[in-house]
Structures are given as C-alpha cells and as structure tokens.
Amino acid sequence: MFGALAQYERALTRERVMAGLTAARRRGRRGGRPPAIDAEKIAAITVALEGGASKAAICRNFGVPRSTLIDTLARIGWTPPGRT
C-alpha cells in the first residue's frame, strides 16, 4: 500500500517539475551551466586555429583550459582545415 502511494506521489512531483520547467522555458529561462566560452571568443579561436595556431597557444592566449577548448570545438562541430 505504501509503495503505491509513494509511486503516486513521485508521479505528481515529476509532473509538477516538468510543468515548471516548461513554464520557465516559455518565459525565456534556460537551465544548466552557462557556456565557458562566449560566442565572440569562439569565433576568434576558430579564426586563430584556421590560421595555423596550435591548441596549446590558443589555450595560453585566451586563458581557456585545454579540455574546455576541445569540448567547445566538438560542440560547435569544428573540424581542422583539410579534414572533412
């Protein structure tokens, strides 16, 4: 009996949370962690990479950890020149 009540309560909680997230999205709110590198910096980084700069040099010049740089490049779908 208690198990059935717990399942019902969990379903109600989940429904309320999903409704709250949907309402927040309609108001223009986005959840999650903010991006570590903004769009202007990403554009400058890709220009520098296409110009022949190494990832290590990019990390030093822009003050970005290497793992963050690699993750961001993968997220935007950047591929090195000459590769498809």
mmCIF file as gemmi writes it, N, C-alpha and C atoms, coordinates in Angstrom:
data_model
loop_
_atom_site.group_PDB
_atom_site.id
_atom_site.type_symbol
_atom_site.label_atom_id
_atom_site.label_alt_id
_atom_site.label_comp_id
_atom_site.label_asym_id
_atom_site.label_entity_id
_atom_site.label_seq_id
_atom_site.pdbx_PDB_ins_code
_atom_site.Cartn_x
_atom_site.Cartn_y
_atom_site.Cartn_z
_atom_site.occupancy
_atom_site.B_iso_or_equiv
_atom_site.pdbx_formal_charge
_atom_site.auth_seq_id
_atom_site.auth_asym_id
_atom_site.pdbx_PDB_model_num
ATOM 1 N N . MET Axp A 1 ? 0.82 -1.197 0 1 0 ? 1 A 1
ATOM 2 C CA . MET Axp A 1 ? 0 0 0 1 0 ? 1 A 1
ATOM 3 C C . MET Axp A 1 ? 0.87 1.27 0 1 0 ? 1 A 1
ATOM 4 N N . PHE Axp A 2 ? 1.892 1.269 0.881 1 0 ? 2 A 1
ATOM 5 C CA . PHE Axp A 2 ? 2.773 2.439 0.944 1 0 ? 2 A 1
ATOM 6 C C . PHE Axp A 2 ? 3.561 2.616 -0.35 1 0 ? 2 A 1
ATOM 7 N N . GLY Axp A 3 ? 3.913 1.503 -0.984 1 0 ? 3 A 1
ATOM 8 C CA . GLY Axp A 3 ? 4.629 1.574 -2.254 1 0 ? 3 A 1
ATOM 9 C C . GLY Axp A 3 ? 3.792 2.251 -3.33 1 0 ? 3 A 1
ATOM 10 N N . ALA Axp A 4 ? 2.506 1.915 -3.373 1 0 ? 4 A 1
ATOM 11 C CA . ALA Axp A 4 ? 1.615 2.52 -4.36 1 0 ? 4 A 1
ATOM 12 C C . ALA Axp A 4 ? 1.468 4.015 -4.108 1 0 ? 4 A 1
ATOM 13 N N . LEU Axp A 5 ? 1.361 4.406 -2.846 1 0 ? 5 A 1
ATOM 14 C CA . LEU Axp A 5 ? 1.271 5.831 -2.515 1 0 ? 5 A 1
ATOM 15 C C . LEU Axp A 5 ? 2.559 6.565 -2.883 1 0 ? 5 A 1
ATOM 16 N N . ALA Axp A 6 ? 3.687 5.924 -2.64 1 0 ? 6 A 1
ATOM 17 C CA . ALA Axp A 6 ? 4.973 6.552 -2.969 1 0 ? 6 A 1
ATOM 18 C C . ALA Axp A 6 ? 5.093 6.75 -4.482 1 0 ? 6 A 1
ATOM 19 N N . GLN Axp A 7 ? 4.688 5.763 -5.259 1 0 ? 7 A 1
ATOM 20 C CA . GLN Axp A 7 ? 4.738 5.884 -6.718 1 0 ? 7 A 1
ATOM 21 C C . GLN Axp A 7 ? 3.828 7.012 -7.195 1 0 ? 7 A 1
ATOM 22 N N . TYR Axp A 8 ? 2.653 7.094 -6.614 1 0 ? 8 A 1
ATOM 23 C CA . TYR Axp A 8 ? 1.708 8.146 -6.991 1 0 ? 8 A 1
ATOM 24 C C . TYR Axp A 8 ? 2.282 9.532 -6.661 1 0 ? 8 A 1
ATOM 25 N N . GLU Axp A 9 ? 2.865 9.661 -5.473 1 0 ? 9 A 1
ATOM 26 C CA . GLU Axp A 9 ? 3.446 10.934 -5.061 1 0 ? 9 A 1
ATOM 27 C C . GLU Axp A 9 ? 4.618 11.315 -5.966 1 0 ? 9 A 1
ATOM 28 N N . ARG Axp A 10 ? 5.44 10.335 -6.341 1 0 ? 10 A 1
ATOM 29 C CA . ARG Axp A 10 ? 6.572 10.587 -7.233 1 0 ? 10 A 1
ATOM 30 C C . ARG Axp A 10 ? 6.085 11.05 -8.608 1 0 ? 10 A 1
ATOM 31 N N . ALA Axp A 11 ? 5.021 10.441 -9.101 1 0 ? 11 A 1
ATOM 32 C CA . ALA Axp A 11 ? 4.466 10.84 -10.394 1 0 ? 11 A 1
ATOM 33 C C . ALA Axp A 11 ? 3.944 12.275 -10.344 1 0 ? 11 A 1
ATOM 34 N N . LEU Axp A 12 ? 3.287 12.639 -9.253 1 0 ? 12 A 1
ATOM 35 C CA . LEU Axp A 12 ? 2.783 14.005 -9.1 1 0 ? 12 A 1
ATOM 36 C C . LEU Axp A 12 ? 3.942 15.012 -9.04 1 0 ? 12 A 1
ATOM 37 N N . THR Axp A 13 ? 4.976 14.665 -8.297 1 0 ? 13 A 1
ATOM 38 C CA . THR Axp A 13 ? 6.136 15.545 -8.187 1 0 ? 13 A 1
ATOM 39 C C . THR Axp A 13 ? 6.787 15.746 -9.545 1 0 ? 13 A 1
ATOM 40 N N . ARG Axp A 14 ? 6.966 14.659 -10.275 1 0 ? 14 A 1
ATOM 41 C CA . ARG Axp A 14 ? 7.589 14.741 -11.595 1 0 ? 14 A 1
ATOM 42 C C . ARG Axp A 14 ? 6.746 15.608 -12.536 1 0 ? 14 A 1
ATOM 43 N N . GLU Axp A 15 ? 5.452 15.434 -12.486 1 0 ? 15 A 1
ATOM 44 C CA . GLU Axp A 15 ? 4.552 16.223 -13.333 1 0 ? 15 A 1
ATOM 45 C C . GLU Axp A 15 ? 4.674 17.721 -13.022 1 0 ? 15 A 1
ATOM 46 N N . ARG Axp A 16 ? 4.745 18.06 -11.735 1 0 ? 16 A 1
ATOM 47 C CA . ARG Axp A 16 ? 4.865 19.466 -11.342 1 0 ? 16 A 1
ATOM 48 C C . ARG Axp A 16 ? 6.211 20.046 -11.776 1 0 ? 16 A 1
ATOM 49 N N . VAL Axp A 17 ? 7.277 19.266 -11.625 1 0 ? 17 A 1
ATOM 50 C CA . VAL Axp A 17 ? 8.6 19.74 -12.023 1 0 ? 17 A 1
ATOM 51 C C . VAL Axp A 17 ? 8.644 19.986 -13.525 1 0 ? 17 A 1
ATOM 52 N N . MET Axp A 18 ? 8.124 19.06 -14.309 1 0 ? 18 A 1
ATOM 53 C CA . MET Axp A 18 ? 8.13 19.213 -15.766 1 0 ? 18 A 1
ATOM 54 C C . MET Axp A 18 ? 7.296 20.422 -16.185 1 0 ? 18 A 1
ATOM 55 N N . ALA Axp A 19 ? 6.18 20.646 -15.514 1 0 ? 19 A 1
ATOM 56 C CA . ALA Axp A 19 ? 5.343 21.807 -15.827 1 0 ? 19 A 1
ATOM 57 C C . ALA Axp A 19 ? 6.092 23.097 -15.492 1 0 ? 19 A 1
ATOM 58 N N . GLY Axp A 20 ? 6.818 23.109 -14.384 1 0 ? 20 A 1
ATOM 59 C CA . GLY Axp A 20 ? 7.595 24.281 -14.002 1 0 ? 20 A 1
ATOM 60 C C . GLY Axp A 20 ? 8.714 24.574 -14.995 1 0 ? 20 A 1
ATOM 61 N N . LEU Axp A 21 ? 9.406 23.534 -15.458 1 0 ? 21 A 1
ATOM 62 C CA . LEU Axp A 21 ? 10.471 23.718 -16.443 1 0 ? 21 A 1
ATOM 63 C C . LEU Axp A 21 ? 9.925 24.231 -17.768 1 0 ? 21 A 1
ATOM 64 N N . THR Axp A 22 ? 8.778 23.726 -18.18 1 0 ? 22 A 1
ATOM 65 C CA . THR Axp A 22 ? 8.146 24.183 -19.416 1 0 ? 22 A 1
ATOM 66 C C . THR Axp A 22 ? 7.743 25.655 -19.294 1 0 ? 22 A 1
ATOM 67 N N . ALA Axp A 23 ? 7.174 26.026 -18.151 1 0 ? 23 A 1
ATOM 68 C CA . ALA Axp A 23 ? 6.774 27.42 -17.941 1 0 ? 23 A 1
ATOM 69 C C . ALA Axp A 23 ? 8 28.339 -17.938 1 0 ? 23 A 1
ATOM 70 N N . ALA Axp A 24 ? 9.093 27.887 -17.348 1 0 ? 24 A 1
ATOM 71 C CA . ALA Axp A 24 ? 10.316 28.699 -17.324 1 0 ? 24 A 1
ATOM 72 C C . ALA Axp A 24 ? 10.87 28.877 -18.738 1 0 ? 24 A 1
ATOM 73 N N . ARG Axp A 25 ? 10.828 27.818 -19.555 1 0 ? 25 A 1
ATOM 74 C CA . ARG Axp A 25 ? 11.307 27.919 -20.938 1 0 ? 25 A 1
ATOM 75 C C . ARG Axp A 25 ? 10.461 28.923 -21.724 1 0 ? 25 A 1
ATOM 76 N N . ARG Axp A 26 ? 9.168 28.93 -21.482 1 0 ? 26 A 1
ATOM 77 C CA . ARG Axp A 26 ? 8.293 29.886 -22.164 1 0 ? 26 A 1
ATOM 78 C C . ARG Axp A 26 ? 8.637 31.317 -21.775 1 0 ? 26 A 1
ATOM 79 N N . ARG Axp A 27 ? 9.108 31.504 -20.536 1 0 ? 27 A 1
ATOM 80 C CA . ARG Axp A 27 ? 9.497 32.843 -20.081 1 0 ? 27 A 1
ATOM 81 C C . ARG Axp A 27 ? 10.906 33.219 -20.532 1 0 ? 27 A 1
ATOM 82 N N . GLY Axp A 28 ? 11.571 32.301 -21.24 1 0 ? 28 A 1
ATOM 83 C CA . GLY Axp A 28 ? 12.897 32.606 -21.75 1 0 ? 28 A 1
ATOM 84 C C . GLY Axp A 28 ? 14.031 32.164 -20.854 1 0 ? 28 A 1
ATOM 85 N N . ARG Axp A 29 ? 13.754 31.411 -19.834 1 0 ? 29 A 1
ATOM 86 C CA . ARG Axp A 29 ? 14.789 30.94 -18.93 1 0 ? 29 A 1
ATOM 87 C C . ARG Axp A 29 ? 15.336 29.612 -19.432 1 0 ? 29 A 1
ATOM 88 N N . ARG Axp A 30 ? 16.647 29.46 -19.307 1 0 ? 30 A 1
ATOM 89 C CA . ARG Axp A 30 ? 17.286 28.206 -19.703 1 0 ? 30 A 1
ATOM 90 C C . ARG Axp A 30 ? 17.995 27.63 -18.499 1 0 ? 30 A 1
ATOM 91 N N . GLY Axp A 31 ? 17.934 26.352 -18.337 1 0 ? 31 A 1
ATOM 92 C CA . GLY Axp A 31 ? 18.619 25.717 -17.226 1 0 ? 31 A 1
ATOM 93 C C . GLY Axp A 31 ? 20.025 25.322 -17.616 1 0 ? 31 A 1
ATOM 94 N N . GLY Axp A 32 ? 20.784 24.857 -16.659 1 0 ? 32 A 1
ATOM 95 C CA . GLY Axp A 32 ? 22.113 24.343 -16.915 1 0 ? 32 A 1
ATOM 96 C C . GLY Axp A 32 ? 23.211 25.366 -16.677 1 0 ? 32 A 1
ATOM 97 N N . ARG Axp A 33 ? 24.409 24.872 -16.816 1 0 ? 33 A 1
ATOM 98 C CA . ARG Axp A 33 ? 25.581 25.708 -16.59 1 0 ? 33 A 1
ATOM 99 C C . ARG Axp A 33 ? 25.8 26.631 -17.788 1 0 ? 33 A 1
ATOM 100 N N . PRO Axp A 34 ? 26.183 27.879 -17.552 1 0 ? 34 A 1
ATOM 101 C CA . PRO Axp A 34 ? 26.431 28.781 -18.667 1 0 ? 34 A 1
ATOM 102 C C . PRO Axp A 34 ? 27.672 28.357 -19.446 1 0 ? 34 A 1
ATOM 103 N N . PRO Axp A 35 ? 27.744 28.683 -20.729 1 0 ? 35 A 1
ATOM 104 C CA . PRO Axp A 35 ? 28.909 28.298 -21.522 1 0 ? 35 A 1
ATOM 105 C C . PRO Axp A 35 ? 30.181 28.962 -20.993 1 0 ? 35 A 1
ATOM 106 N N . ALA Axp A 36 ? 31.293 28.218 -21.047 1 0 ? 36 A 1
ATOM 107 C CA . ALA Axp A 36 ? 32.559 28.727 -20.533 1 0 ? 36 A 1
ATOM 108 C C . ALA Axp A 36 ? 33.19 29.726 -21.499 1 0 ? 36 A 1
ATOM 109 N N . ILE Axp A 37 ? 32.917 29.556 -22.796 1 0 ? 37 A 1
ATOM 110 C CA . ILE Axp A 37 ? 33.499 30.437 -23.808 1 0 ? 37 A 1
ATOM 111 C C . ILE Axp A 37 ? 32.353 31.094 -24.568 1 0 ? 37 A 1
ATOM 112 N N . ASP Axp A 38 ? 32.339 32.424 -24.608 1 0 ? 38 A 1
ATOM 113 C CA . ASP Axp A 38 ? 31.241 33.113 -25.294 1 0 ? 38 A 1
ATOM 114 C C . ASP Axp A 38 ? 31.434 33.065 -26.814 1 0 ? 38 A 1
ATOM 115 N N . ALA Axp A 39 ? 30.407 33.476 -27.534 1 0 ? 39 A 1
ATOM 116 C CA . ALA Axp A 39 ? 30.391 33.354 -28.999 1 0 ? 39 A 1
ATOM 117 C C . ALA Axp A 39 ? 31.503 34.159 -29.666 1 0 ? 39 A 1
ATOM 118 N N . GLU Axp A 40 ? 31.792 35.353 -29.16 1 0 ? 40 A 1
ATOM 119 C CA . GLU Axp A 40 ? 32.852 36.183 -29.753 1 0 ? 40 A 1
ATOM 120 C C . GLU Axp A 40 ? 34.209 35.506 -29.608 1 0 ? 40 A 1
ATOM 121 N N . LYS Axp A 41 ? 34.451 34.93 -28.43 1 0 ? 41 A 1
ATOM 122 C CA . LYS Axp A 41 ? 35.72 34.272 -28.185 1 0 ? 41 A 1
ATOM 123 C C . LYS Axp A 41 ? 35.837 33.008 -29.033 1 0 ? 41 A 1
ATOM 124 N N . ILE Axp A 42 ? 34.73 32.279 -29.219 1 0 ? 42 A 1
ATOM 125 C CA . ILE Axp A 42 ? 34.741 31.083 -30.065 1 0 ? 42 A 1
ATOM 126 C C . ILE Axp A 42 ? 35.098 31.462 -31.499 1 0 ? 42 A 1
ATOM 127 N N . ALA Axp A 43 ? 34.519 32.56 -31.984 1 0 ? 43 A 1
ATOM 128 C CA . ALA Axp A 43 ? 34.821 32.999 -33.351 1 0 ? 43 A 1
ATOM 129 C C . ALA Axp A 43 ? 36.302 33.344 -33.493 1 0 ? 43 A 1
ATOM 130 N N . ALA Axp A 44 ? 36.859 34.042 -32.512 1 0 ? 44 A 1
ATOM 131 C CA . ALA Axp A 44 ? 38.275 34.398 -32.562 1 0 ? 44 A 1
ATOM 132 C C . ALA Axp A 44 ? 39.156 33.152 -32.482 1 0 ? 44 A 1
ATOM 133 N N . ILE Axp A 45 ? 38.761 32.183 -31.68 1 0 ? 45 A 1
ATOM 134 C CA . ILE Axp A 45 ? 39.528 30.944 -31.538 1 0 ? 45 A 1
ATOM 135 C C . ILE Axp A 45 ? 39.529 30.159 -32.843 1 0 ? 45 A 1
ATOM 136 N N . THR Axp A 46 ? 38.373 30.041 -33.485 1 0 ? 46 A 1
ATOM 137 C CA . THR Axp A 46 ? 38.326 29.279 -34.74 1 0 ? 46 A 1
ATOM 138 C C . THR Axp A 46 ? 39.135 29.963 -35.83 1 0 ? 46 A 1
ATOM 139 N N . VAL Axp A 47 ? 39.118 31.29 -35.868 1 0 ? 47 A 1
ATOM 140 C CA . VAL Axp A 47 ? 39.939 32.017 -36.844 1 0 ? 47 A 1
ATOM 141 C C . VAL Axp A 47 ? 41.419 31.738 -36.591 1 0 ? 47 A 1
ATOM 142 N N . ALA Axp A 48 ? 41.812 31.758 -35.325 1 0 ? 48 A 1
ATOM 143 C CA . ALA Axp A 48 ? 43.212 31.51 -34.983 1 0 ? 48 A 1
ATOM 144 C C . ALA Axp A 48 ? 43.608 30.072 -35.315 1 0 ? 48 A 1
ATOM 145 N N . LEU Axp A 49 ? 42.732 29.124 -35.053 1 0 ? 49 A 1
ATOM 146 C CA . LEU Axp A 49 ? 43.034 27.725 -35.366 1 0 ? 49 A 1
ATOM 147 C C . LEU Axp A 49 ? 43.15 27.513 -36.87 1 0 ? 49 A 1
ATOM 148 N N . GLU Axp A 50 ? 42.265 28.131 -37.631 1 0 ? 50 A 1
ATOM 149 C CA . GLU Axp A 50 ? 42.326 28.003 -39.088 1 0 ? 50 A 1
ATOM 150 C C . GLU Axp A 50 ? 43.546 28.723 -39.654 1 0 ? 50 A 1
ATOM 151 N N . GLY Axp A 51 ? 44.072 29.691 -38.897 1 0 ? 51 A 1
ATOM 152 C CA . GLY Axp A 51 ? 45.277 30.388 -39.304 1 0 ? 51 A 1
ATOM 153 C C . GLY Axp A 51 ? 46.551 29.618 -38.995 1 0 ? 51 A 1
ATOM 154 N N . GLY Axp A 52 ? 46.414 28.492 -38.306 1 0 ? 52 A 1
ATOM 155 C CA . GLY Axp A 52 ? 47.576 27.651 -38.039 1 0 ? 52 A 1
ATOM 156 C C . GLY Axp A 52 ? 48.068 27.659 -36.61 1 0 ? 52 A 1
ATOM 157 N N . ALA Axp A 53 ? 47.394 28.334 -35.714 1 0 ? 53 A 1
ATOM 158 C CA . ALA Axp A 53 ? 47.819 28.357 -34.314 1 0 ? 53 A 1
ATOM 159 C C . ALA Axp A 53 ? 47.563 26.997 -33.668 1 0 ? 53 A 1
ATOM 160 N N . SER Axp A 54 ? 48.416 26.634 -32.722 1 0 ? 54 A 1
ATOM 161 C CA . SER Axp A 54 ? 48.24 25.356 -32.028 1 0 ? 54 A 1
ATOM 162 C C . SER Axp A 54 ? 47.202 25.512 -30.915 1 0 ? 54 A 1
ATOM 163 N N . LYS Axp A 55 ? 46.65 24.382 -30.499 1 0 ? 55 A 1
ATOM 164 C CA . LYS Axp A 55 ? 45.666 24.432 -29.415 1 0 ? 55 A 1
ATOM 165 C C . LYS Axp A 55 ? 46.312 24.904 -28.122 1 0 ? 55 A 1
ATOM 166 N N . ALA Axp A 56 ? 47.564 24.53 -27.901 1 0 ? 56 A 1
ATOM 167 C CA . ALA Axp A 56 ? 48.268 24.967 -26.691 1 0 ? 56 A 1
ATOM 168 C C . ALA Axp A 56 ? 48.421 26.486 -26.677 1 0 ? 56 A 1
ATOM 169 N N . ALA Axp A 57 ? 48.761 27.062 -27.816 1 0 ? 57 A 1
ATOM 170 C CA . ALA Axp A 57 ? 48.908 28.516 -27.9 1 0 ? 57 A 1
ATOM 171 C C . ALA Axp A 57 ? 47.568 29.211 -27.694 1 0 ? 57 A 1
ATOM 172 N N . ILE Axp A 58 ? 46.526 28.633 -28.264 1 0 ? 58 A 1
ATOM 173 C CA . ILE Axp A 58 ? 45.173 29.196 -28.091 1 0 ? 58 A 1
ATOM 174 C C . ILE Axp A 58 ? 44.804 29.198 -26.612 1 0 ? 58 A 1
ATOM 175 N N . CYS Axp A 59 ? 45.069 28.093 -25.936 1 0 ? 59 A 1
ATOM 176 C CA . CYS Axp A 59 ? 44.741 27.993 -24.509 1 0 ? 59 A 1
ATOM 177 C C . CYS Axp A 59 ? 45.491 29.047 -23.699 1 0 ? 59 A 1
ATOM 178 N N . ARG Axp A 60 ? 46.758 29.248 -24.001 1 0 ? 60 A 1
ATOM 179 C CA . ARG Axp A 60 ? 47.537 30.256 -23.282 1 0 ? 60 A 1
ATOM 180 C C . ARG Axp A 60 ? 47.019 31.67 -23.571 1 0 ? 60 A 1
ATOM 181 N N . ASN Axp A 61 ? 46.775 31.973 -24.836 1 0 ? 61 A 1
ATOM 182 C CA . ASN Axp A 61 ? 46.374 33.334 -25.214 1 0 ? 61 A 1
ATOM 183 C C . ASN Axp A 61 ? 44.976 33.705 -24.734 1 0 ? 61 A 1
ATOM 184 N N . PHE Axp A 62 ? 44.058 32.743 -24.762 1 0 ? 62 A 1
ATOM 185 C CA . PHE Axp A 62 ? 42.676 33.043 -24.395 1 0 ? 62 A 1
ATOM 186 C C . PHE Axp A 62 ? 42.351 32.67 -22.948 1 0 ? 62 A 1
ATOM 187 N N . GLY Axp A 63 ? 43.288 32.033 -22.259 1 0 ? 63 A 1
ATOM 188 C CA . GLY Axp A 63 ? 43.057 31.672 -20.859 1 0 ? 63 A 1
ATOM 189 C C . GLY Axp A 63 ? 41.979 30.627 -20.68 1 0 ? 63 A 1
ATOM 190 N N . VAL Axp A 64 ? 41.989 29.629 -21.564 1 0 ? 64 A 1
ATOM 191 C CA . VAL Axp A 64 ? 40.971 28.586 -21.539 1 0 ? 64 A 1
ATOM 192 C C . VAL Axp A 64 ? 41.655 27.239 -21.304 1 0 ? 64 A 1
ATOM 193 N N . PRO Axp A 65 ? 41.135 26.406 -20.398 1 0 ? 65 A 1
ATOM 194 C CA . PRO Axp A 65 ? 41.715 25.073 -20.235 1 0 ? 65 A 1
ATOM 195 C C . PRO Axp A 65 ? 41.577 24.256 -21.523 1 0 ? 65 A 1
ATOM 196 N N . ARG Axp A 66 ? 42.542 23.38 -21.772 1 0 ? 66 A 1
ATOM 197 C CA . ARG Axp A 66 ? 42.55 22.58 -22.995 1 0 ? 66 A 1
ATOM 198 C C . ARG Axp A 66 ? 41.294 21.717 -23.117 1 0 ? 66 A 1
ATOM 199 N N . SER Axp A 67 ? 40.858 21.102 -22.029 1 0 ? 67 A 1
ATOM 200 C CA . SER Axp A 67 ? 39.673 20.246 -22.09 1 0 ? 67 A 1
ATOM 201 C C . SER Axp A 67 ? 38.428 21.058 -22.456 1 0 ? 67 A 1
ATOM 202 N N . THR Axp A 68 ? 38.33 22.275 -21.942 1 0 ? 68 A 1
ATOM 203 C CA . THR Axp A 68 ? 37.199 23.144 -22.279 1 0 ? 68 A 1
ATOM 204 C C . THR Axp A 68 ? 37.24 23.52 -23.755 1 0 ? 68 A 1
ATOM 205 N N . LEU Axp A 69 ? 38.432 23.819 -24.25 1 0 ? 69 A 1
ATOM 206 C CA . LEU Axp A 69 ? 38.582 24.159 -25.667 1 0 ? 69 A 1
ATOM 207 C C . LEU Axp A 69 ? 38.155 22.999 -26.55 1 0 ? 69 A 1
ATOM 208 N N . ILE Axp A 70 ? 38.635 21.819 -26.243 1 0 ? 70 A 1
ATOM 209 C CA . ILE Axp A 70 ? 38.312 20.643 -27.059 1 0 ? 70 A 1
ATOM 210 C C . ILE Axp A 70 ? 36.82 20.335 -26.994 1 0 ? 70 A 1
ATOM 211 N N . ASP Axp A 71 ? 36.219 20.419 -25.809 1 0 ? 71 A 1
ATOM 212 C CA . ASP Axp A 71 ? 34.775 20.174 -25.678 1 0 ? 71 A 1
ATOM 213 C C . ASP Axp A 71 ? 33.958 21.206 -26.451 1 0 ? 71 A 1
ATOM 214 N N . THR Axp A 72 ? 34.372 22.459 -26.396 1 0 ? 72 A 1
ATOM 215 C CA . THR Axp A 72 ? 33.646 23.519 -27.108 1 0 ? 72 A 1
ATOM 216 C C . THR Axp A 72 ? 33.756 23.337 -28.615 1 0 ? 72 A 1
ATOM 217 N N . LEU Axp A 73 ? 34.944 22.993 -29.091 1 0 ? 73 A 1
ATOM 218 C CA . LEU Axp A 73 ? 35.118 22.768 -30.531 1 0 ? 73 A 1
ATOM 219 C C . LEU Axp A 73 ? 34.277 21.592 -31.004 1 0 ? 73 A 1
ATOM 220 N N . ALA Axp A 74 ? 34.186 20.549 -30.193 1 0 ? 74 A 1
ATOM 221 C CA . ALA Axp A 74 ? 33.348 19.401 -30.551 1 0 ? 74 A 1
ATOM 222 C C . ALA Axp A 74 ? 31.875 19.792 -30.559 1 0 ? 74 A 1
ATOM 223 N N . ARG Axp A 75 ? 31.474 20.631 -29.594 1 0 ? 75 A 1
ATOM 224 C CA . ARG Axp A 75 ? 30.067 21.042 -29.502 1 0 ? 75 A 1
ATOM 225 C C . ARG Axp A 75 ? 29.64 21.868 -30.706 1 0 ? 75 A 1
ATOM 226 N N . ILE Axp A 76 ? 30.542 22.731 -31.206 1 0 ? 76 A 1
ATOM 227 C CA . ILE Axp A 76 ? 30.171 23.561 -32.359 1 0 ? 76 A 1
ATOM 228 C C . ILE Axp A 76 ? 30.414 22.841 -33.681 1 0 ? 76 A 1
ATOM 229 N N . GLY Axp A 77 ? 31.051 21.672 -33.621 1 0 ? 77 A 1
ATOM 230 C CA . GLY Axp A 77 ? 31.263 20.888 -34.838 1 0 ? 77 A 1
ATOM 231 C C . GLY Axp A 77 ? 32.434 21.353 -35.668 1 0 ? 77 A 1
ATOM 232 N N . TRP Axp A 78 ? 33.423 21.993 -35.043 1 0 ? 78 A 1
ATOM 233 C CA . TRP Axp A 78 ? 34.592 22.484 -35.765 1 0 ? 78 A 1
ATOM 234 C C . TRP Axp A 78 ? 35.512 21.327 -36.122 1 0 ? 78 A 1
ATOM 235 N N . THR Axp A 79 ? 36.004 21.325 -37.354 1 0 ? 79 A 1
ATOM 236 C CA . THR Axp A 79 ? 37 20.333 -37.774 1 0 ? 79 A 1
ATOM 237 C C . THR Axp A 79 ? 38.218 21.075 -38.298 1 0 ? 79 A 1
ATOM 238 N N . PRO Axp A 80 ? 39.385 20.522 -38.094 1 0 ? 80 A 1
ATOM 239 C CA . PRO Axp A 80 ? 40.609 21.194 -38.566 1 0 ? 80 A 1
ATOM 240 C C . PRO Axp A 80 ? 40.585 21.356 -40.082 1 0 ? 80 A 1
ATOM 241 N N . PRO Axp A 81 ? 41.233 22.4 -40.6 1 0 ? 81 A 1
ATOM 242 C CA . PRO Axp A 81 ? 41.291 22.589 -42.054 1 0 ? 81 A 1
ATOM 243 C C . PRO Axp A 81 ? 41.927 21.37 -42.726 1 0 ? 81 A 1
ATOM 244 N N . GLY Axp A 82 ? 41.358 20.962 -43.839 1 0 ? 82 A 1
ATOM 245 C CA . GLY Axp A 82 ? 41.867 19.794 -44.562 1 0 ? 82 A 1
ATOM 246 C C . GLY Axp A 82 ? 41.163 18.511 -44.185 1 0 ? 82 A 1
ATOM 247 N N . ARG Axp A 83 ? 40.393 18.515 -43.106 1 0 ? 83 A 1
ATOM 248 C CA . ARG Axp A 83 ? 39.638 17.329 -42.693 1 0 ? 83 A 1
ATOM 249 C C . ARG Axp A 83 ? 38.161 17.562 -42.953 1 0 ? 83 A 1
ATOM 250 N N . THR Axp A 84 ? 37.474 16.506 -43.312 1 0 ? 84 A 1
ATOM 251 C CA . THR Axp A 84 ? 36.031 16.622 -43.523 1 0 ? 84 A 1
ATOM 252 C C . THR Axp A 84 ? 35.292 15.569 -42.773 1 0 ? 84 A 1
